[in-house]
Amino acid sequence: MKLKRFLLRYYPPGIILEYVRSNGEIETKSIDLLNLTPETDIDVLVNQILFEEPIISEARKPQLKQLIIKLLQKLDTKKEQKFALFKVLKAHVLPLTNCAFNKAGDKFITGSYDRTCKVWDTLTGSELHTLNDHKNVVYTLAFNVPYGDKIVTGSFDRTAKLWETSSGKLLHTFKGHGMEIVCVAFDPQGELLATGSMDNTAKVWDIEKGAEIYTLTGHGAEIVSLNYNVDGDKILTASFDNTAKVGLEFELDLGPANWKSHPHFGGAHGGAVLFAVRLYVGVPVSYTHLTLPTICSV
């Protein structure tokens, strides 16, 4: 394995290692720095990371130290941060539904009842692109943080669409939900997309191929929110059925043919992130079922 680059993650604080395997595949690994404070001995922390992560060479030590210093400065700045009105943009002809920054904060996106998503330059307030292909309300949207080179939009037209940030080009349209899509999330590696719908299901998609990988079932009402964990091996969904569900990694024996057709099922532990085993052949899926006190709590 060869380290390609570091990616800084401000929240939760950490560093992401992007590396290349011997077969040419690019993968990532997260180093959580949840206990990082101004009192942290940076030199000790750097040495500890180098000891635990042999993929990081001694030559990269100064770069790693600078990243941790930058992360500390960012965390310290937030304590004193105050907000004031910067700009007011007449963004859409109909009410807005959602908005999101990219990681750098130099671009943001807005969705609207006018069936479009717009990409904006934060500093100038100028419109960069109008993403216009949905047939109904653009209700949910996201950048593929930390990379920021792709945007996903979810719509009441029952589709999600993947766009190229730099050009506004439509890359894929994801079809399969029976009702409105109301939440979307990229996995931390930027390889998978999860969508949640009023049809009581969530779906996971391969963003390179634009293909559905599997459907997560089990909720008795609309799925209104979903998220990946930091490692990308679990998905949390929340529903109007008063529950949240966590899909966990487990061992799955599908045979060579199925493994080839589902490339993301592999990994270091030969596991898969699934939600309902009745859609697959394998051992029963493990999941955590949380009953919540009110209909909208997560």
Legacy VTK file of the C-alpha trace (Angstrom):
# vtk DataFile Version 3.0
C-alpha trace
ASCII
DATASET POLYDATA
POINTS 298 float
0.000 0.000 0.000
1.129 3.529 -0.743
-0.163 6.687 0.892
-1.566 9.065 -1.693
-2.687 12.048 0.396
-4.132 13.291 3.670
-7.638 14.737 3.946
-8.492 16.945 6.912
-11.862 16.376 8.604
-12.973 19.207 10.860
-16.036 17.534 12.349
-15.770 15.174 13.958
-12.067 16.083 14.148
-9.788 13.663 12.376
-7.554 12.890 9.428
-8.427 10.659 6.486
-5.698 8.633 4.779
-6.200 8.045 1.076
-3.952 5.236 -0.161
-3.406 3.040 -3.209
-3.358 -0.755 -2.914
-1.012 -2.942 -4.928
-3.836 -3.715 -7.373
-4.341 -0.003 -8.076
-7.543 0.409 -6.030
-7.855 3.613 -4.006
-9.159 3.255 -0.446
-9.444 5.471 2.619
-9.019 5.081 6.372
-10.130 7.482 9.100
-8.013 8.483 12.076
-10.322 9.934 14.727
-8.923 12.721 16.907
-11.968 13.201 19.108
-9.916 14.047 22.209
-7.789 16.713 20.510
-7.479 19.854 22.690
-5.079 22.824 22.929
-3.356 20.928 25.768
-2.559 17.956 23.503
1.168 17.306 23.016
1.286 17.380 19.213
4.699 15.703 18.910
3.576 12.793 21.077
0.352 12.474 19.080
2.217 12.504 15.748
4.612 9.794 16.928
1.700 7.701 18.157
-0.044 7.968 14.777
3.153 7.005 12.930
3.566 3.994 15.205
-0.024 2.817 14.649
-0.117 3.601 10.911
2.972 2.146 9.178
1.629 3.405 5.845
2.697 6.926 6.942
6.429 7.322 6.352
8.798 9.384 8.485
9.087 11.851 5.600
5.385 12.668 5.980
5.794 13.551 9.672
6.096 17.356 9.168
3.010 17.396 6.940
1.015 15.384 9.479
2.070 17.746 12.267
0.983 20.796 10.262
-2.410 19.231 9.602
-2.969 18.625 13.305
-1.937 22.213 14.095
-4.378 23.473 11.463
-7.125 21.313 12.936
-6.415 22.686 16.423
-6.540 26.254 15.123
-9.889 25.580 13.467
-11.337 24.068 16.637
-10.078 26.998 18.708
-11.475 29.563 16.246
-14.951 28.093 16.514
-15.106 28.948 20.225
-14.886 32.680 19.494
-16.819 32.693 16.238
-19.652 35.180 15.791
-22.031 35.442 12.866
-23.322 38.453 10.947
-25.387 38.752 7.773
-23.063 38.449 4.778
-25.283 38.315 1.687
-28.912 37.914 0.695
-29.409 36.050 -2.586
-32.596 35.882 -4.623
-31.928 32.253 -5.315
-35.125 30.705 -6.739
-38.536 31.677 -8.039
-40.266 29.370 -5.525
-39.517 28.549 -1.832
-36.284 26.766 -0.936
-36.274 23.296 0.572
-32.642 22.675 1.542
-29.056 23.949 1.354
-25.517 22.647 1.928
-21.891 23.811 1.879
-18.995 21.852 0.409
-16.163 21.064 2.805
-14.060 24.098 1.846
-17.041 26.412 2.193
-16.278 28.155 -1.095
-19.395 26.724 -2.760
-22.923 25.965 -1.593
-26.063 24.488 -3.114
-29.771 25.222 -2.759
-32.825 23.153 -3.645
-36.279 24.473 -4.384
-39.918 23.837 -5.184
-39.051 25.233 -8.637
-37.589 21.764 -9.411
-33.983 22.972 -9.610
-30.782 22.886 -7.581
-28.395 25.806 -7.903
-24.643 25.901 -7.258
-23.265 29.158 -5.852
-19.912 30.830 -5.249
-19.912 31.700 -1.537
-17.639 34.746 -1.692
-19.161 36.523 -4.691
-22.708 35.202 -4.361
-22.758 34.440 -8.078
-24.654 31.488 -9.511
-22.312 28.888 -11.038
-24.784 26.280 -12.324
-28.457 25.448 -12.385
-29.042 21.693 -12.101
-32.259 21.296 -14.013
-33.600 17.846 -14.849
-36.047 16.912 -12.078
-39.783 16.803 -12.798
-40.861 17.759 -9.284
-39.626 19.447 -6.093
-35.898 19.107 -5.295
-36.276 18.306 -1.611
-32.883 17.018 -0.439
-29.277 17.446 -1.583
-25.654 16.918 -0.557
-22.026 17.278 -1.599
-19.792 14.193 -1.431
-17.747 15.531 1.490
-14.789 15.755 1.786
-14.145 15.637 -1.973
-16.852 18.013 -3.152
-16.601 17.077 -6.821
-20.110 15.568 -6.947
-23.589 16.632 -5.872
-26.651 14.471 -5.299
-30.235 15.732 -5.426
-33.331 13.856 -4.278
-36.761 14.777 -5.549
-40.485 14.276 -5.194
-40.305 12.849 -8.739
-39.055 9.625 -7.034
-35.536 9.901 -8.459
-32.130 10.991 -7.217
-29.589 12.494 -9.581
-25.801 12.688 -9.461
-24.103 15.796 -10.853
-20.542 16.937 -11.529
-19.838 20.010 -9.401
-17.379 21.730 -11.740
-19.535 21.578 -14.868
-23.076 20.954 -13.622
-23.203 17.879 -15.875
-25.748 15.160 -15.047
-23.883 11.885 -14.451
-26.594 9.421 -13.342
-30.295 9.228 -12.557
-31.186 6.724 -9.837
-34.635 5.198 -10.318
-36.323 2.586 -8.152
-38.221 4.238 -5.312
-42.007 4.058 -5.382
-42.574 7.425 -3.702
-40.833 10.738 -2.977
-37.132 10.769 -2.002
-36.675 12.908 1.105
-33.122 12.194 2.322
-29.748 11.347 0.770
-26.233 10.613 2.064
-22.843 9.736 0.559
-20.618 7.214 2.295
-17.307 8.690 3.618
-15.341 7.137 0.753
-17.581 8.757 -1.872
-18.320 5.413 -3.545
-21.867 4.735 -2.356
-25.033 6.765 -2.127
-27.959 6.079 0.215
-31.461 7.413 -0.443
-34.481 7.378 1.867
-38.059 7.556 0.664
-41.691 7.928 1.619
-42.091 4.343 0.308
-40.685 3.118 3.698
-37.378 1.956 2.185
-33.830 3.142 1.779
-31.659 2.147 -1.159
-27.904 1.981 -1.599
-26.391 2.796 -4.993
-23.013 2.479 -6.714
-22.306 6.040 -7.854
-19.724 5.036 -10.473
-22.085 2.657 -12.269
-25.339 4.384 -11.331
-26.720 1.005 -10.252
-28.739 -0.080 -7.221
-26.844 -2.436 -4.925
-29.567 -3.289 -2.419
-32.753 -2.120 -0.725
-33.009 -1.624 3.043
-36.428 -2.608 4.359
-37.974 -3.062 7.781
-39.547 0.284 8.593
-43.319 0.544 8.855
-43.543 4.155 7.708
-41.677 6.817 5.747
-37.890 7.062 6.135
-37.168 10.733 6.798
-33.457 10.747 7.633
-30.379 8.560 7.124
-26.631 8.748 7.692
-23.459 6.682 7.367
-21.076 6.325 10.276
-17.507 7.614 9.918
-16.118 4.281 8.666
-18.962 3.775 6.196
-19.798 0.259 7.422
-23.094 1.176 9.109
-26.191 3.084 8.021
-28.632 4.689 10.430
-32.209 5.319 9.261
-34.988 7.179 11.076
-38.670 6.834 10.298
-42.160 8.122 11.044
-42.809 4.673 12.566
-41.173 6.014 15.775
-38.022 3.928 15.310
-34.440 4.235 14.180
-32.579 1.247 12.736
-28.867 0.612 12.409
-27.668 -1.713 9.638
-24.539 -3.519 10.855
-21.679 -5.339 9.150
-22.008 -9.132 9.120
-20.575 -12.148 7.350
-22.315 -13.115 4.117
-21.660 -16.192 1.985
-22.906 -15.468 -1.504
-20.314 -17.291 -3.584
-17.823 -15.957 -6.163
-20.401 -14.906 -8.776
-22.344 -12.734 -6.349
-19.226 -11.204 -4.913
-18.216 -10.059 -8.374
-21.593 -8.516 -9.033
-21.510 -6.669 -5.700
-17.945 -5.327 -5.444
-18.613 -3.284 -2.297
-19.519 -6.407 -0.290
-15.857 -7.232 0.230
-13.396 -5.418 2.456
-11.007 -6.401 5.176
-13.515 -8.584 7.021
-15.421 -10.023 4.063
-18.512 -8.278 5.384
-21.440 -6.390 3.966
-23.656 -3.612 5.151
-27.195 -4.936 4.818
-30.466 -4.220 6.523
-32.915 -6.992 5.697
-31.698 -10.511 5.027
-34.928 -11.561 3.332
-33.573 -9.915 0.207
-30.406 -12.011 0.228
-29.084 -15.499 0.872
-26.930 -15.535 3.978
-26.917 -15.539 7.748
-29.538 -13.355 9.463
-28.686 -9.694 9.398
-27.828 -8.092 12.719
-29.445 -4.748 13.398
-30.214 -2.517 16.318
-33.827 -1.445 16.795
-34.407 1.770 18.748
-37.917 2.769 19.834
-38.136 6.533 20.188
-40.495 8.557 22.355
-41.908 10.872 19.711
-42.657 10.510 16.034
-39.945 12.889 14.808
-37.101 12.062 17.206
-33.921 10.458 15.900
LINES 1 299
298 0 1 2 3 4 5 6 7 8 9 10 11 12 13 14 15 16 17 18 19 20 21 22 23 24 25 26 27 28 29 30 31 32 33 34 35 36 37 38 39 40 41 42 43 44 45 46 47 48 49 50 51 52 53 54 55 56 57 58 59 60 61 62 63 64 65 66 67 68 69 70 71 72 73 74 75 76 77 78 79 80 81 82 83 84 85 86 87 88 89 90 91 92 93 94 95 96 97 98 99 100 101 102 103 104 105 106 107 108 109 110 111 112 113 114 115 116 117 118 119 120 121 122 123 124 125 126 127 128 129 130 131 132 133 134 135 136 137 138 139 140 141 142 143 144 145 146 147 148 149 150 151 152 153 154 155 156 157 158 159 160 161 162 163 164 165 166 167 168 169 170 171 172 173 174 175 176 177 178 179 180 181 182 183 184 185 186 187 188 189 190 191 192 193 194 195 196 197 198 199 200 201 202 203 204 205 206 207 208 209 210 211 212 213 214 215 216 217 218 219 220 221 222 223 224 225 226 227 228 229 230 231 232 233 234 235 236 237 238 239 240 241 242 243 244 245 246 247 248 249 250 251 252 253 254 255 256 257 258 259 260 261 262 263 264 265 266 267 268 269 270 271 272 273 274 275 276 277 278 279 280 281 282 283 284 285 286 287 288 289 290 291 292 293 294 295 296 297
